[in-house]
């Protein structure tokens, strides 16, 4: 269902510790800039009252966006990839896994 408190809190831990992107060839800052663009896009949709794939709670701030998106990345990976392909790609890069392929 895309809701998993353990994954959500684990994402907060990784975010706070600056973990991830171990196998990436670019900086965390460059990756983060792209993530912020995805966050801004979600916020625009929420502000316009559009239905969103991600829980609108993700628009609270960037930290919650990352945690909510991480939940969906693991719990509803194929659906996230369809709804937000760039966000899915960013999370795949961050975590170094591709859960949509686990079928």
N, C-alpha and C positions, 0 to 999 in steps of 0.2 A: 504493500500500500504506500510505499515511499516514506513511511514514518518509522524511524528507528532511533531511539534516544541514545543508545550506545554509539552508533555511528556518528550521530550529531555531536556528542560530547568529545568523541575521539577526534573529529575534525577540528573542534575548538582547540584541543591540545596541540595538534600538528600546526595549526595556524599560529598559536601563541609561541610555540617553540621555533617557528620558522623552518619547519621540516618540509621535505618534499623536493621534487625536481632533482633527485640524486643522479638520474641518468640523462638529464637535460643538458644541452649545450648552450643554453642561454641563462641569463641571470633571473633570479627570483623577482627582481624589480620589473623586468621586461614582461615576464609572465603575469605579474600582478596588474600591470597596466591593462592588459587584455581582459583580465578578470573584472576589473573595475568597469570597463566598457560594457561587459555583459550585465553587470549589476545595474548600471545606469539605464540600460535598455529595459530591464525588468521594472525598475522604478517608474520609468515613463509609462509603461503599460498599466501598472497598478494605479498611478495617478490619473490616467484616462478612464479607469474603471473597466479595462479590458480583462477578459478571463485570461488567466496565466496557468501554464503547466506547473510551475513552482508555486508552493504555498506563498501567498502574499506576505506572510511573516518574513520571508527572505528579503523583503524590501526594507526591513527595519534598519539595517546597516550592513556594511560589507562583511563583518564577522558572521552575522547570521546568514547572509547570503551564501557564504562558503560552506557553512555547516548544513544548511538545508539542501544545497546543490549536491553536497557529498552524500547525503542520505539517498537522494534520488539516483545518483550515479551508481550506487550499489544495489539499491532496492528495485529500481525501475529503469535500468540502464538503456534498454532499447527504446523506451518511450522518451527518455531524456535526449538520447542521440537524435531522435526524430524531431522533437520539439525545439531543441537548442543544440544544433550540431557543433557550433564553435565552443560553447560551454563544455559539452561532452569531451571535445578534443583537449581542452585545457585541463580538465580533471584527469583524463587519461594520461596526459603528460605528467601531471603532478604526482599521481599515485603509481604510475608505471604499470598499470593494468588496464585491461579492456573487458570489463564485465559483460558487455553486450555480446561478446563472443563465447560466453560460458554456457550457452544453451546446450 
